[in-house]
Amino acid sequence: MNNRSLVLAALVLGFVSGCSKPPAATSSPAASEKPPSSSENGTPPMSPPPSNDSQPQQGESTVYIVKDSGVRCFAPPCPTYNAFPVDTPDAEPIPVHELELSAVTKGSDAQTEALIRKTLDGTGLKLQGTLETRPNAGPAGAATVLRASKVEN
């Protein structure tokens, strides 16, 4: 087997696996749960942000705690972050594919990286912003973008 064959095999396996998340130690699928349906390209469909009355609506400015979701993907968009509304911390997390931080960092790459690093620690990044859906953001479909307007302390 040569290097070209190995690279091709790795690419094929990568495309087949799509997004991956390390398995949770305590989670086990219930026997009565049905598997998520797949879209035409074989990836699970992306669910939109929750829209019940207790959850923030699209375009509504809300304060969130943003944490890394642990999900890593080969095809964008990837739900890399989870946003938790501060006023309802026990609610289901909102999957966020992209953080738009330019309004608070004024284009500084160093500040952007520092804020992104805060999503990795246990407390997360507290910011005020709005959720927007960007259709056709990549091969995996639409993306939920959190546009930050202010970083909270």
C-alpha positions, 0 to 999 in steps of 0.5 A: 500500500502506498501513501496515495492509497492511505490518504485516499482511504483516510479521506473516504473514511472522513467523508463517511463519518461527517461530524463526530462527538466523543461519546458521553460516559453516562449517555446511552440511547433508549431502546424506544428512541428512533434514529435521526432521519438523514438528509439526501447527503447522509448527514443528519438534518440540522434542527433550528434553534428552539422557538418556544416562548421561553427561548430567544427568537431569531434576531432578538438580542439576548445574553448567552453563555457560550461553551464549546460543544465538543463536536468536530466536523469535516463539512461545514457548518459544524455546531461547534458551540452551545449557547445557553440563555442566561435567564433559562440556564436549565434549558436545552442548549442552542447549537451554534455553528459560528460566532461573529465577534467582529463588533466586540473585537473591532477586527483584532485577531488576538482578542477574537482568539482570547474570546474563543479560548473562553468557550473552552473553559468550564464557565464559558463566554458570556455575551449579548447577541442575536441569533441568525440563520444563514441558509446554504452555509456549506455542504451540511446545510444552514448555519446558526450564527450568534452575532455578539454585540457586547461581552458581559462580565 
